[in-house]
Amino acid sequence: MNVCQLKVKNKNFGIKMDAKLKYLNFIKIDNYKYVYVRRYRRNCKAIKINAPIGSTDFLIEYSAAIAKQERIANVQKAPKDSHDTLNWLYDKYVKSPEWKEYAPKTQETKKGRKKYILSAKPRGQTLEFGEQDYTLLGRTQMYQLRAYAFEVNASDTKDGESGKANNWMKDLSALFKWAIRSGIAPDHFSNPCTGLGKLKEGSGYHTWTEQELKQFEDYWPLGTMPRLAYEILYNTGARVSDAYLLGKMHEKSNILTWKPFKGKDEYKNDEEEDEALEVSIPIRPELRKGIDATPSGNLVYCANSHGTPFQSAKGFSQWFVEKKNKAGLPKKCVPHGLRKCAAKRLAEAGVGEYMLMSIMGWTNPTQAKKYIEKASRAKMAKLGMDMLSGEQNKD
């Protein structure tokens, strides 16, 4: 460590300053003079000062470099049980009334992600993310964490996981918003996730085509259990986690009513994760035929080979995939794709945004708008081409 002291000259640099400055490092390469600030010996990246030595700008850059290095060091030294660590804040959050308002399955899903978020150590970090002082986190740290979530399971043959990275940021943003609203966060704290945006995700699960739907129907006729499961998924638009539980107990005056939920066995990253509203829809004629033609349990429509209800959404989904495979359908045709078929069909029939939300059990209009916009664009495109054909026929 070199020290610039009042009226002391450096033979190599000709330095003369009116203050004593510590932590300066002088390097001379090919007649070029460089000055760096390095506050600590370990885990401290030197910062170059570009302003002329002895100038006011030099002192400003020097002070800013020292402050930055001390701020980073404070984050790195935060103990695991510190009052302001992310671990501490999350512990407060999971005990809050706001957390308890989440459905049990949603809590379980979020807790699973929480474990990975807190134990993450992005490139260049010396501490796990949960050990850092959340009041000092900024957008840079959030960007680094999102990149870590995206890249952690990526390889030369496998892309990163955009949905996973977006979910991490969504959970942390909700945590920080709660900390601000509840008054736990200091007044100067602002949500570091704000303005970060979302990574672009794929189109999600494959929506079955008309040909694929017909192929399944031809292979599994009315009266078979796979056909009944298909009719339930396709004609209710229910999530897998709800479809396998539907039965006579949900039926009254030819109306099916149930309270949806999304849990750990549900398909993820294909819809917004919100608390769904109660769904109440008429039983369509196609579904009515399937129910009446298929022997099933006393309460639940779908039953396994032993005549008993499926024990989980995952078990039901795996069973349905086996039956779909027997029908010769491709791997991309999964049960959740039938829910997407239902939404697509409703949108193309002209169902409005809030009607679609009511049927599909969404509280956020974003998903409904996607289907309606896509259906509208397809109709407009067809209308435009029909108009063009009409003009050409006139010629």
NUDOGU-596834 format. One record per residue (C-alpha): residue in one letter; z negated, x negated, y; residue number from 1. Coordinates in steps of 0.02 Angstrom, whole numbers, plus 32768, in hexadecimal, padded with zeros to 4 digits. Example, Ala and Ser with C-alpha at 12.3 -4.5 7.8 and 13.67 -1.06 7.14 Angstrom:
BEGIN
resn A z 7E7A x 7D99 y 7F1F resi 1;
resn S z 7E9B x 7D54 y 7FCB resi 2;
***
This chain:
BEGIN
resn M z 8000 x 8000 y 8000 resi 1;
resn N z 802E x 7FBE y 80AC resi 2;
resn V z 7FD4 x 7FEC y 814C resi 3;
resn C z 8021 x 7FF4 y 81F8 resi 4;
resn Q z 7F98 x 7FC6 y 8272 resi 5;
resn L z 7F8B x 7FC1 y 832E resi 6;
resn K z 7FE7 x 7F2B y 837B resi 7;
resn V z 8004 x 7ED8 y 82D2 resi 8;
resn K z 80B7 x 7EA0 y 82B3 resi 9;
resn N z 810F x 7E9B y 820C resi 10;
resn K z 8179 x 7DFD y 8202 resi 11;
resn N z 8203 x 7E50 y 819E resi 12;
resn F z 820C x 7EF0 y 8201 resi 13;
resn G z 81CA x 7EC5 y 82AE resi 14;
resn I z 8155 x 7F5B y 82A8 resi 15;
resn K z 80DE x 7F7C y 8337 resi 16;
resn M z 807F x 8020 y 833B resi 17;
resn D z 7FEF x 806B y 839D resi 18;
resn A z 7F9A x 80BB y 8307 resi 19;
resn K z 7F5B x 808A y 825C resi 20;
resn L z 7FC5 x 80DE y 81D8 resi 21;
resn K z 7F9D x 80D4 y 811E resi 22;
resn Y z 8005 x 80F2 y 8083 resi 23;
resn L z 80A5 x 80A5 y 80C7 resi 24;
resn N z 811A x 8044 y 8056 resi 25;
resn F z 819F x 7FD0 y 809D resi 26;
resn I z 823D x 7FA5 y 803E resi 27;
resn K z 82CD x 7F37 y 8076 resi 28;
resn I z 8372 x 7F41 y 8018 resi 29;
resn D z 840F x 7EE8 y 8054 resi 30;
resn N z 83CE x 7EDA y 8105 resi 31;
resn Y z 83A5 x 7F94 y 8109 resi 32;
resn K z 82F2 x 7FC2 y 8131 resi 33;
resn Y z 829F x 8056 y 80DA resi 34;
resn V z 81F2 x 80A2 y 80F6 resi 35;
resn Y z 81A0 x 8116 y 8078 resi 36;
resn V z 80FD x 8177 y 8076 resi 37;
resn R z 809C x 8180 y 7FD4 resi 38;
resn R z 7FEF x 81D0 y 7FE2 resi 39;
resn Y z 7FB7 x 81B6 y 7F2D resi 40;
resn R z 7FDC x 8132 y 7EAC resi 41;
resn R z 7FF3 x 81AA y 7E19 resi 42;
resn N z 8060 x 8245 y 7E0A resi 43;
resn C z 8098 x 8236 y 7EBE resi 44;
resn K z 814D x 822C y 7EF0 resi 45;
resn A z 816E x 81BA y 7F87 resi 46;
resn I z 81BC x 820E y 801E resi 47;
resn K z 8237 x 81B1 y 808B resi 48;
resn I z 8221 x 81B2 y 8149 resi 49;
resn N z 82C7 x 81B1 y 81A4 resi 50;
resn A z 828D x 81AC y 8259 resi 51;
resn P z 8280 x 8105 y 82B7 resi 52;
resn I z 81DC x 80AB y 829B resi 53;
resn G z 8160 x 80C9 y 8327 resi 54;
resn S z 81BA x 8163 y 836B resi 55;
resn T z 816D x 820F y 8380 resi 56;
resn D z 81E0 x 8252 y 82F7 resi 57;
resn F z 819F x 81C8 y 8285 resi 58;
resn L z 80EC x 8205 y 829A resi 59;
resn I z 8123 x 82BA y 827E resi 60;
resn E z 817E x 828E y 81DC resi 61;
resn Y z 80EB x 8222 y 81A4 resi 62;
resn S z 806D x 82B0 y 81BF resi 63;
resn A z 80DD x 832F y 8167 resi 64;
resn A z 80F4 x 82BB y 80D1 resi 65;
resn I z 8039 x 829D y 80C0 resi 66;
resn A z 8015 x 8358 y 80CC resi 67;
resn K z 8099 x 8381 y 8048 resi 68;
resn Q z 8057 x 82FF y 7FCD resi 69;
resn E z 7FA3 x 8339 y 7FE4 resi 70;
resn R z 7FD6 x 83EF y 7FCC resi 71;
resn I z 8030 x 83C5 y 7F29 resi 72;
resn A z 7F9D x 835D y 7EEF resi 73;
resn N z 7F26 x 83EE y 7F0E resi 74;
resn V z 7F91 x 845F y 7EA2 resi 75;
resn Q z 7F97 x 83DE y 7E17 resi 76;
resn K z 7EDB x 83C1 y 7E1B resi 77;
resn A z 7EAA x 8478 y 7E11 resi 78;
resn P z 7E2D x 8490 y 7D82 resi 79;
resn K z 7E50 x 8512 y 7CFC resi 80;
resn D z 7DC1 x 8581 y 7D35 resi 81;
resn S z 7DE8 x 8573 y 7DEF resi 82;
resn H z 7DCF x 860E y 7E58 resi 83;
resn D z 7E83 x 8612 y 7E95 resi 84;
resn T z 7EE6 x 85DE y 7DFB resi 85;
resn L z 7F6A x 8650 y 7DB2 resi 86;
resn N z 7EFE x 865E y 7D15 resi 87;
resn W z 7E70 x 86A3 y 7D7E resi 88;
resn L z 7EE2 x 871D y 7DDA resi 89;
resn Y z 7F2C x 8760 y 7D38 resi 90;
resn D z 7E7D x 877A y 7CF0 resi 91;
resn K z 7E54 x 87E4 y 7D88 resi 92;
resn Y z 7EF7 x 8844 y 7D78 resi 93;
resn V z 7EE1 x 8878 y 7CC2 resi 94;
resn K z 7E36 x 88C1 y 7CEE resi 95;
resn S z 7E78 x 8925 y 7D81 resi 96;
resn P z 7E96 x 89E3 y 7D84 resi 97;
resn E z 7F4D x 89C1 y 7DAB resi 98;
resn W z 7F61 x 8960 y 7D08 resi 99;
resn K z 7F0B x 89EB y 7CA5 resi 100;
resn E z 7F8D x 8A66 y 7CE7 resi 101;
resn Y z 8011 x 8A10 y 7C7B resi 102;
resn A z 802F x 8A5F y 7BD0 resi 103;
resn P z 7FD8 x 89FF y 7B42 resi 104;
resn K z 807E x 89BF y 7AFD resi 105;
resn T z 80B4 x 8985 y 7BA9 resi 106;
resn Q z 800F x 8928 y 7BBE resi 107;
resn E z 802B x 88D4 y 7B17 resi 108;
resn T z 80DB x 889E y 7B48 resi 109;
resn K z 80A2 x 885A y 7BF0 resi 110;
resn K z 800F x 87FD y 7BA1 resi 111;
resn G z 8088 x 87AA y 7B2A resi 112;
resn R z 80F1 x 876B y 7BBB resi 113;
resn K z 8055 x 873A y 7C1D resi 114;
resn K z 8024 x 86BD y 7B97 resi 115;
resn Y z 80CA x 8662 y 7BA4 resi 116;
resn I z 80CD x 8668 y 7C62 resi 117;
resn L z 8022 x 861A y 7C75 resi 118;
resn S z 8042 x 8592 y 7BF4 resi 119;
resn A z 80EC x 8562 y 7C3B resi 120;
resn K z 8101 x 84B4 y 7C82 resi 121;
resn P z 81A8 x 84A6 y 7CDF resi 122;
resn R z 81FD x 83FE y 7CEC resi 123;
resn G z 81A0 x 8387 y 7D60 resi 124;
resn Q z 80FC x 83E9 y 7D5C resi 125;
resn T z 805B x 8396 y 7D21 resi 126;
resn L z 7FFA x 8438 y 7D09 resi 127;
resn E z 801B x 84D8 y 7CAA resi 128;
resn F z 8050 x 8563 y 7D1F resi 129;
resn G z 7FAF x 85C4 y 7D06 resi 130;
resn E z 7F47 x 8531 y 7D43 resi 131;
resn Q z 7F9D x 852A y 7DEC resi 132;
resn D z 7F56 x 8574 y 7E8D resi 133;
resn Y z 7FBB x 8613 y 7EA4 resi 134;
resn T z 7F9C x 8612 y 7F62 resi 135;
resn L z 8004 x 8573 y 7F6E resi 136;
resn L z 8096 x 85B0 y 7F05 resi 137;
resn G z 813B x 85C5 y 7F60 resi 138;
resn R z 81EC x 85FA y 7F37 resi 139;
resn T z 8214 x 854B y 7EF8 resi 140;
resn Q z 8190 x 8557 y 7E70 resi 141;
resn M z 81CD x 8605 y 7E41 resi 142;
resn Y z 827F x 85C7 y 7E35 resi 143;
resn Q z 8247 x 8537 y 7DC5 resi 144;
resn L z 81E5 x 85AE y 7D55 resi 145;
resn R z 8278 x 8626 y 7D47 resi 146;
resn A z 82EA x 8595 y 7D19 resi 147;
resn Y z 826C x 855F y 7C96 resi 148;
resn A z 8266 x 860E y 7C4A resi 149;
resn F z 8324 x 8614 y 7C47 resi 150;
resn E z 833B x 8568 y 7BF8 resi 151;
resn V z 82A9 x 855D y 7B7E resi 152;
resn N z 8308 x 85A4 y 7AE8 resi 153;
resn A z 83B7 x 8571 y 7B1F resi 154;
resn S z 8420 x 84F3 y 7ABF resi 155;
resn D z 84D1 x 84B1 y 7AB5 resi 156;
resn T z 8502 x 854C y 7A52 resi 157;
resn K z 848E x 85CC y 7AA1 resi 158;
resn D z 8487 x 8605 y 7B56 resi 159;
resn G z 83E6 x 8619 y 7BB7 resi 160;
resn E z 8388 x 86BD y 7BBD resi 161;
resn S z 83A6 x 8713 y 7C65 resi 162;
resn G z 8344 x 87AE y 7C33 resi 163;
resn K z 82AC x 8747 y 7C04 resi 164;
resn A z 82B0 x 86E6 y 7CA7 resi 165;
resn N z 82C2 x 8786 y 7D0C resi 166;
resn N z 8230 x 87D8 y 7CB0 resi 167;
resn W z 81BF x 8744 y 7CD7 resi 168;
resn M z 81E8 x 8753 y 7D8F resi 169;
resn K z 81D1 x 880F y 7D8A resi 170;
resn D z 8123 x 87FF y 7D3E resi 171;
resn L z 80EE x 8778 y 7DB9 resi 172;
resn S z 8130 x 87DB y 7E4D resi 173;
resn A z 80CB x 8872 y 7E16 resi 174;
resn L z 8031 x 8802 y 7E04 resi 175;
resn F z 8045 x 87B9 y 7EB3 resi 176;
resn K z 8065 x 8864 y 7F01 resi 177;
resn W z 7FC5 x 88A4 y 7EB2 resi 178;
resn A z 7F64 x 880D y 7EF2 resi 179;
resn I z 7FA2 x 8830 y 7FA3 resi 180;
resn R z 7F83 x 88ED y 7F9E resi 181;
resn S z 7ED5 x 88DA y 7F53 resi 182;
resn G z 7E9F x 885B y 7FD5 resi 183;
resn I z 7E7B x 87D3 y 7F56 resi 184;
resn A z 7F02 x 875F y 7F9A resi 185;
resn P z 7EDF x 8708 y 8040 resi 186;
resn D z 7F30 x 8750 y 80DD resi 187;
resn H z 7FAE x 86C3 y 80EA resi 188;
resn F z 7FEE x 86DB y 8038 resi 189;
resn S z 809A x 8728 y 801E resi 190;
resn N z 80F2 x 8755 y 7F7C resi 191;
resn P z 8155 x 86B8 y 7F4A resi 192;
resn C z 81C9 x 8720 y 7EDB resi 193;
resn T z 820C x 8781 y 7F70 resi 194;
resn G z 82C3 x 875D y 7F8F resi 195;
resn L z 82D9 x 86FA y 7EEE resi 196;
resn G z 8354 x 8779 y 7EA7 resi 197;
resn K z 8381 x 8796 y 7DF1 resi 198;
resn L z 83E8 x 8730 y 7D79 resi 199;
resn K z 8483 x 878C y 7D3E resi 200;
resn E z 846A x 87D8 y 7C92 resi 201;
resn G z 84ED x 880C y 7C15 resi 202;
resn S z 8527 x 88BE y 7BFA resi 203;
resn G z 849B x 88D5 y 7B7C resi 204;
resn Y z 84AA x 892D y 7AD6 resi 205;
resn H z 8553 x 8968 y 7A9B resi 206;
resn T z 857E x 8A1E y 7ABE resi 207;
resn W z 85CB x 8A67 y 7A21 resi 208;
resn T z 8682 x 8A98 y 7A31 resi 209;
resn E z 86CA x 8B40 y 79FE resi 210;
resn Q z 8718 x 8AED y 7966 resi 211;
resn E z 8671 x 8AA1 y 7931 resi 212;
resn L z 8619 x 8B48 y 7946 resi 213;
resn K z 869B x 8B9E y 78D9 resi 214;
resn Q z 8691 x 8B15 y 7856 resi 215;
resn F z 85D5 x 8B2F y 7844 resi 216;
resn E z 85E7 x 8BEC y 783C resi 217;
resn D z 866F x 8BE1 y 77B7 resi 218;
resn Y z 8605 x 8B6F y 7749 resi 219;
resn W z 855F x 8BCD y 775D resi 220;
resn P z 857D x 8C8B y 7755 resi 221;
resn L z 8506 x 8D12 y 7791 resi 222;
resn G z 8471 x 8D24 y 771E resi 223;
resn T z 8452 x 8C68 y 770C resi 224;
resn M z 83BD x 8C14 y 7760 resi 225;
resn P z 8427 x 8B8E y 77B7 resi 226;
resn R z 8492 x 8C18 y 7805 resi 227;
resn L z 83F7 x 8C72 y 7843 resi 228;
resn A z 83B5 x 8BD1 y 7892 resi 229;
resn Y z 8460 x 8BB8 y 78E2 resi 230;
resn E z 8463 x 8C6A y 7929 resi 231;
resn I z 83B4 x 8C53 y 7971 resi 232;
resn L z 83E0 x 8BB0 y 79C8 resi 233;
resn Y z 8489 x 8BEB y 7A05 resi 234;
resn N z 845E x 8C9D y 7A3A resi 235;
resn T z 83B5 x 8C7C y 7A8B resi 236;
resn G z 83D1 x 8BD0 y 7AD8 resi 237;
resn A z 8321 x 8BA4 y 7A9D resi 238;
resn R z 82E9 x 8AF1 y 7A8E resi 239;
resn V z 82CE x 8AB2 y 79DE resi 240;
resn S z 8213 x 8AAD y 79FE resi 241;
resn D z 8218 x 8B6A y 7A1D resi 242;
resn A z 82A4 x 8BA1 y 79A8 resi 243;
resn Y z 824B x 8B74 y 7906 resi 244;
resn L z 81B3 x 8BDB y 793A resi 245;
resn L z 820E x 8C7A y 796E resi 246;
resn G z 81F2 x 8D12 y 7902 resi 247;
resn K z 81C6 x 8DC9 y 78F7 resi 248;
resn M z 8127 x 8DAC y 795B resi 249;
resn H z 8195 x 8D82 y 79F2 resi 250;
resn E z 8201 x 8E1D y 79DA resi 251;
resn K z 81E2 x 8EC4 y 7A2E resi 252;
resn S z 8261 x 8F4E y 7A4F resi 253;
resn N z 82EF x 8ED4 y 7A25 resi 254;
resn I z 82AD x 8E58 y 7AA8 resi 255;
resn L z 8275 x 8DA6 y 7A80 resi 256;
resn T z 81EB x 8D61 y 7AEE resi 257;
resn W z 819D x 8CB5 y 7AE3 resi 258;
resn K z 814D x 8C2D y 7B4F resi 259;
resn P z 81B3 x 8B8C y 7B3A resi 260;
resn F z 8170 x 8ADD y 7B3A resi 261;
resn K z 81B8 x 8A2E y 7B29 resi 262;
resn G z 8156 x 89B7 y 7ABD resi 263;
resn K z 8160 x 8910 y 7A67 resi 264;
resn D z 81D6 x 8953 y 79E0 resi 265;
resn E z 824E x 8998 y 7A63 resi 266;
resn Y z 82F1 x 894B y 7A9B resi 267;
resn K z 82D3 x 88E7 y 7B3A resi 268;
resn N z 8337 x 88A4 y 7BCE resi 269;
resn D z 83B2 x 8934 y 7BC8 resi 270;
resn E z 835B x 89AE y 7C3D resi 271;
resn E z 82DB x 89A5 y 7CC7 resi 272;
resn E z 822C x 89A0 y 7C82 resi 273;
resn D z 81D6 x 8A35 y 7CD0 resi 274;
resn E z 815C x 8ABB y 7C9D resi 275;
resn A z 81CA x 8B46 y 7C58 resi 276;
resn L z 81AF x 8BFD y 7C82 resi 277;
resn E z 81A0 x 8C88 y 7C03 resi 278;
resn V z 8247 x 8CBE y 7BBA resi 279;
resn S z 826E x 8D72 y 7B91 resi 280;
resn I z 831F x 8D9A y 7B55 resi 281;
resn P z 8375 x 8E25 y 7AF2 resi 282;
resn I z 83A4 x 8DFE y 7A3E resi 283;
resn R z 8461 x 8DED y 7A3C resi 284;
resn P z 84C3 x 8E4B y 79B4 resi 285;
resn E z 84F5 x 8DA8 y 795D resi 286;
resn L z 843F x 8D72 y 7950 resi 287;
resn R z 8409 x 8E20 y 7919 resi 288;
resn K z 8485 x 8E18 y 7888 resi 289;
resn G z 8445 x 8D6C y 7857 resi 290;
resn I z 838E x 8DA4 y 7858 resi 291;
resn D z 83B0 x 8E44 y 77F6 resi 292;
resn A z 841D x 8DEB y 7775 resi 293;
resn T z 83A6 x 8D5B y 774F resi 294;
resn P z 8305 x 8D68 y 76EA resi 295;
resn S z 827E x 8D0F y 774D resi 296;
resn G z 81C4 x 8D06 y 7764 resi 297;
resn N z 8155 x 8D91 y 77A0 resi 298;
resn L z 813C x 8D44 y 784C resi 299;
resn V z 81B6 x 8CB3 y 7865 resi 300;
resn Y z 8272 x 8CC9 y 784F resi 301;
resn C z 829E x 8C1C y 780D resi 302;
resn A z 8250 x 8BDD y 776B resi 303;
resn N z 8267 x 8B42 y 7701 resi 304;
resn S z 829F x 8B3B y 764B resi 305;
resn H z 81F0 x 8B6F y 7615 resi 306;
resn G z 81F7 x 8C0C y 767F resi 307;
resn T z 8173 x 8BCC y 76F9 resi 308;
resn P z 8183 x 8BA6 y 77B3 resi 309;
resn F z 81B2 x 8AF7 y 77EB resi 310;
resn Q z 811B x 8A8E y 781C resi 311;
resn S z 816A x 8A3A y 78B2 resi 312;
resn A z 8200 x 8A3A y 7925 resi 313;
resn K z 8230 x 8990 y 78DF resi 314;
resn G z 8230 x 89D2 y 782C resi 315;
resn F z 8298 x 8A68 y 785F resi 316;
resn S z 8313 x 89FA y 78BD resi 317;
resn Q z 8329 x 8982 y 782C resi 318;
resn W z 8346 x 8A13 y 77B5 resi 319;
resn F z 83C9 x 8A5E y 7829 resi 320;
resn V z 8422 x 89B6 y 7839 resi 321;
resn E z 842E x 89AD y 777B resi 322;
resn K z 847D x 8A5A y 7775 resi 323;
resn K z 84F3 x 8A2E y 7803 resi 324;
resn N z 8529 x 8991 y 77A6 resi 325;
resn K z 8551 x 89FA y 770C resi 326;
resn A z 85C6 x 8A5F y 777A resi 327;
resn G z 8624 x 89BE y 77A1 resi 328;
resn L z 85F6 x 89B8 y 785A resi 329;
resn P z 85ED x 890F y 78B4 resi 330;
resn K z 854C x 88B1 y 78D9 resi 331;
resn K z 8552 x 88E0 y 7991 resi 332;
resn C z 8537 x 8998 y 7967 resi 333;
resn V z 847A x 89A8 y 7974 resi 334;
resn P z 8411 x 8A48 y 7984 resi 335;
resn H z 83F3 x 8A2E y 7A3E resi 336;
resn G z 84AE x 8A36 y 7A5A resi 337;
resn L z 84A8 x 8AEF y 7A30 resi 338;
resn R z 842F x 8B0B y 7AC0 resi 339;
resn K z 84AE x 8AB8 y 7B30 resi 340;
resn C z 8534 x 8B2A y 7AE7 resi 341;
resn A z 84CD x 8BC1 y 7B16 resi 342;
resn A z 84B8 x 8B85 y 7BCA resi 343;
resn K z 8571 x 8B5B y 7BD7 resi 344;
resn R z 85A6 x 8C05 y 7B94 resi 345;
resn L z 8533 x 8C60 y 7C0E resi 346;
resn A z 8572 x 8BFB y 7CA3 resi 347;
resn E z 8628 x 8C1A y 7C74 resi 348;
resn A z 8602 x 8CD4 y 7C67 resi 349;
resn G z 85D0 x 8CD2 y 7D1F resi 350;
resn V z 8513 x 8CD6 y 7D0B resi 351;
resn G z 84BF x 8CA5 y 7DAE resi 352;
resn E z 8447 x 8C16 y 7DCC resi 353;
resn Y z 83A4 x 8C76 y 7DC0 resi 354;
resn M z 83DE x 8CE1 y 7D2F resi 355;
resn L z 840A x 8C44 y 7CD0 resi 356;
resn M z 8361 x 8BF9 y 7CFA resi 357;
resn S z 830B x 8C95 y 7CB7 resi 358;
resn I z 8369 x 8C91 y 7C12 resi 359;
resn M z 8358 x 8BD6 y 7BF5 resi 360;
resn G z 82A3 x 8BCD y 7C2F resi 361;
resn W z 82C1 x 8B51 y 7CBE resi 362;
resn T z 8259 x 8B4E y 7D5D resi 363;
resn N z 82C4 x 8ACB y 7DB4 resi 364;
resn P z 8371 x 8B09 y 7DE9 resi 365;
resn T z 83BF x 8A5C y 7DD7 resi 366;
resn Q z 83F2 x 8A73 y 7D22 resi 367;
resn A z 8436 x 8B22 y 7D3E resi 368;
resn K z 84A0 x 8AE4 y 7DD0 resi 369;
resn K z 84EF x 8A5F y 7D61 resi 370;
resn Y z 852D x 8ADE y 7CE2 resi 371;
resn I z 8566 x 8B5B y 7D67 resi 372;
resn E z 85C1 x 8AD7 y 7DCC resi 373;
resn K z 861A x 8A95 y 7D32 resi 374;
resn A z 864D x 8B44 y 7CFB resi 375;
resn S z 8687 x 8B6E y 7DAC resi 376;
resn R z 86F0 x 8AD0 y 7DB8 resi 377;
resn A z 8744 x 8AF8 y 7D12 resi 378;
resn K z 876D x 8BA9 y 7D4C resi 379;
resn M z 87AD x 8B6D y 7DF4 resi 380;
resn A z 8819 x 8AE9 y 7D9F resi 381;
resn K z 8865 x 8B6D y 7D2C resi 382;
resn L z 8883 x 8BE2 y 7DBE resi 383;
resn G z 88D8 x 8B56 y 7E1F resi 384;
resn M z 894B x 8B2B y 7D8F resi 385;
resn D z 8974 x 8BE3 y 7D74 resi 386;
resn M z 89A2 x 8BF1 y 7E2D resi 387;
resn L z 8A11 x 8B58 y 7E1E resi 388;
resn S z 8A69 x 8BA2 y 7D86 resi 389;
resn G z 8A83 x 8C43 y 7DE6 resi 390;
resn E z 8AD4 x 8BE8 y 7E78 resi 391;
resn Q z 8B47 x 8B88 y 7E02 resi 392;
resn N z 8B7E x 8C29 y 7DAD resi 393;
resn K z 8BAF x 8C6F y 7E57 resi 394;
resn D z 8C23 x 8BDC y 7E6F resi 395;
***
